[in-house]
Amino acid sequence: MAELHFNAFVMNTVSHIQHGLWRHPEAKQADFDDIDTWIELARTLEEGLFDAIFFADVVGLYGPLGGSYEVNAREGLQIPNHDPSALISALAVSTEHLGLAFTSSVLQAHPFEFARRVSTLDHVARGRVAWNIVTSTQENAARNFGHERLTEHDERYAWAEEYLEVVYKLWEGSWEDGALLKDRARGVFSDASRIHKINHVGPRYRVEGPHLPAPSPQRTPFLFQAGSSPAGRAFAARHAEAQFITPPSPEAAAGLIRETRDLARAAGRRGEDIKFFQGFSFVIGSTDEEARRKEEDLERFISVDGFLAHTNLGVSQDTGEPYPPETPLAEVRTNGGRSQIEWLRQRNPGREPTVGDLGALVARRHPRLVGTPERIADELQRWQEAGIDGVNLINWTLTPSYREFNEYLLPVLQKRGLAKREYGKGTLRARFFGHDRLPDRHPAARWRGAFSRPAAAPAPALAETV
Ligand SMILES: Cc1cc2nc3c(=O)[nH]c(=O)nc-3n(C[C@H](O)[C@H](O)[C@H](O)COP(=O)(O)O)c2cc1C
């Protein structure tokens, strides 16, 4: 059996996914603003040989434009939230092996500034940084950065293509290997002839360069992506080294993985150039019965309001106010999520389901594995046979969810050869793929050497990268 990879899926906020759980007596989510919470978690994850801590992030509120954010504030629903990149700088010096993945939207940072920050972090972390590329889905986020409205869905991915072109040019093309000399005897720190301006001119960005940091151990950070619409999948196939997926069953996962790998091959990459991480939460017990009792206990804390506000389904798109939970679903008008409503209708043929029922359903949006460690290991094996390479472990509580993984599940997984027994050496990319830098077939690689060609030689056309 091949080993699975494990990431801890977290956010620098109170309530990330499992809304309401911050009230649990053992939960430390409410102290997310205390650095000790994260240092303790990061060290726990290293004890459990986790590959990476993966920070989600958003730069705005969930909900319709102009709507109330009373529920968001009450539930701690991703507000307050803090910048994950500042946090991973602290975690880089508190850990030795753990990969440090953070989300950043093309909306929130200019690519020149972002590329510089990431190179700096990858130096600090000695090559353990990963970037989850997102394009933002919130109207409020768009307004926070001066836009009238959220850019249209597929156009956001076109925006991301140009953003990547800029950062790839800076990370891969601006500095040649060997440009950094540190030659004390000759008094030459670096060789200007091997450091290049990139002179990027595109629809959204004009960036002269050169990149200010010298290349970091990975140059381009390890690249994650989440989002599985046709445009999202095509984008992942071109760029991602790992995709975060959330299909409801192994069969659905198999289809999604096969399609994305086919797309990657069509884009000149190999199918195995992308690792697929499935999101799961676990409830582990010494017997299945005990696990079910624990699940019931955890469910008592679940906030239906929180789940509904997170998905926009429980908020009226007309008034911006939450629907009362007893509202029949027939009265709910929404632009998205109709399939979830239909699914619930079919499950409750005897009566008209309500908004409250929907909340309970949404709370199970990510597959949940409940039972003894052996049962959970069986399930993971089934998912692995369907093609997943790793798990993004969604927590109920910081830090107990991860401690339980280490104590009960990890030994069983190790015994079956499903989890590693020690960390590999080197950068995060080397541990996933065996090399520090992106392979030549990745689109970032086309910028290597592109700016050192004589002026007469044609530079790669902008459009070729799209
Ligand atoms: C599992 C998962 C995790 C995501 N995490 C984030 C996140 O942390 N921040 C964010 O702005 N968007 C996040 N997204 C949104 C995606 O990046 C993407 O914008 C969204 O899914 C819409 O793209 P799609 O239509 O291609 O699926 C996430 C999506 C998924 C499925």
The ligand as an ORCA input file, in Angstrom:
! r2SCAN-3c Opt
* xyz 0 1
  C     -12.226     22.551     -0.463
  C     -12.212     23.972     -0.885
  C     -11.473     24.888     -0.153
  C     -11.455     26.231     -0.529
  N     -10.770     27.146      0.215
  C     -10.843     28.458     -0.102
  C     -10.227     29.450      0.698
  O      -9.580     29.168      1.704
  N     -10.357     30.743      0.330
  C     -11.054     31.125     -0.775
  O     -11.140     32.327     -1.053
  N     -11.656     30.199     -1.552
  C     -11.557     28.910     -1.240
  N     -12.191     27.983     -2.019
  C     -12.882     28.444     -3.232
  C     -12.180     28.030     -4.488
  O     -10.854     28.493     -4.544
  C     -12.921     28.529     -5.701
  O     -12.832     29.928     -5.805
  C     -14.368     28.157     -5.629
  O     -14.489     26.796     -5.316
  C     -15.046     28.468     -6.938
  O     -14.341     27.866     -7.950
  P     -14.984     26.690     -8.785
  O     -16.245     27.268     -9.322
  O     -13.954     26.379     -9.816
  O     -15.239     25.549     -7.845
  C     -12.184     26.645     -1.660
  C     -12.909     25.696     -2.394
  C     -12.928     24.386     -2.031
  C     -13.721     23.406     -2.848
*
